[in-house]
Amino acid sequence: MTAARIVVVGTGYVGLTTGACLASLGHRVTCVDVDAGKVARLSAGRVDILEPGLSELVDRGLTSGRLTFVVGAREAVREAEGVFLCVPTPMGAGGSADLRAVEAVVAEVGDVLPAGCAVITKSTVPVGTSRRIRAMLGRVDVPVVSNPEFLREGTAVADFLGPDRIVVGSDDLEAARWVGDLYADLSAPTVVADAASAELVKYAANCFLAMKLSYVNAIAELCERLGADISLVTAGMGYDRRIGRSFLKPGPGWGGSCLPKDTSALLKIAESVDYDFQMLSSAIDENLAQRDRIVAKIARAVGGTLAGARIGVLGLAFKAGTNDLRDSPALAVSSVLCALGAELTAYDPAVGGEIAGMTVVDDPYQIAKAADAVVVLTEWNEFKRLDWSYMAELMHGDTVVDTRNLLDPRAVLDAGLSWQGIGRPLKRAPLRQGALS
């Protein structure tokens, strides 16, 4: 198709990635935000979000003139052919998605949208939102299309430009196909659906992944109790093409900006049609239980009581490759440790500044100073390359709790330390002399 005139409302994680990537596909994109300071920074090519490849795409879009940033949506949409809604839909009261930002944009632009301009929901919204937007607009000449995003933090640009699939849904089939054509250069399968089905796809996918993660954490717990090794169990499972290898890594629990709010929102959606989604409820409960198990494991590593224990923490972001702390399981575990009286010193290569209850440092070796235990909570590859012999010299205790099964246990053992992973046998170090005080 020829280059389309696109407006993207919202320059957060989803909006900025969507705008920059659509511009890279040749479309003329205007990104809108209410924050004038943010618009000024983006117009100068300064990207606050840590996301591989995103800054480069923004620079190329600005240089080509296909990407611009402005304050306020009302004037920006007057000549648009498509308006993507990429505003936050956080968890609201009771677990439902909060649609106030979506509704505010619709109210702002509804009467000035050109006839035929598609309003496209990219934000994750409950089933029935397209119908709700159509009612708010009160215009038969403006189609509403659901086009859910499937972006993973840390690989968002690659996910957008090399998607597994593109989903578009609308009760206006022609409008849905037009939105699908925006991605024509990506050579990805396109699912064209009704609006309700498209809106449900994102929740169904994310909640399935959450349940898969909770399941593997539960199996890891069984491994510890039965003397099995989760790495071997998941290797055996992953070769089954019906299961696959992805999302079979145990950890301190799932989190981030999507899974917690999407699981809660789908529960509320199920409740609205009188369906008791017990499987999903159990996955959420299992996720909370996993964090408690991690805390208990750390307590055992320091002798049973956390009060006054010095804990060195490696990783605070919810996943490696990002600086996102939203619903981070690493931060959740750290907060519980602090509440139970532990003294935490933490390092994350992408997170700095002050965090209540702990000391955040800019050198990973500082977290080991007089530590009773070191805990790996985020799977940054640089932690694999640490000098564990030096870490051992700095530590007071002798245990590394690796909640991501990230490290090579042999490297830790060779340093004279014990290694405790998740769902794997404890590997004890030989007795050693006390470390530096």
Order of alpha helices (4+ residues) and beta strands (2+ residues): beta-alpha-beta-alpha-alpha-beta-alpha-beta-alpha-beta-alpha-beta-alpha-beta-alpha-beta-alpha-alpha-alpha-alpha-beta-alpha-beta-beta-beta-alpha-beta-alpha-beta
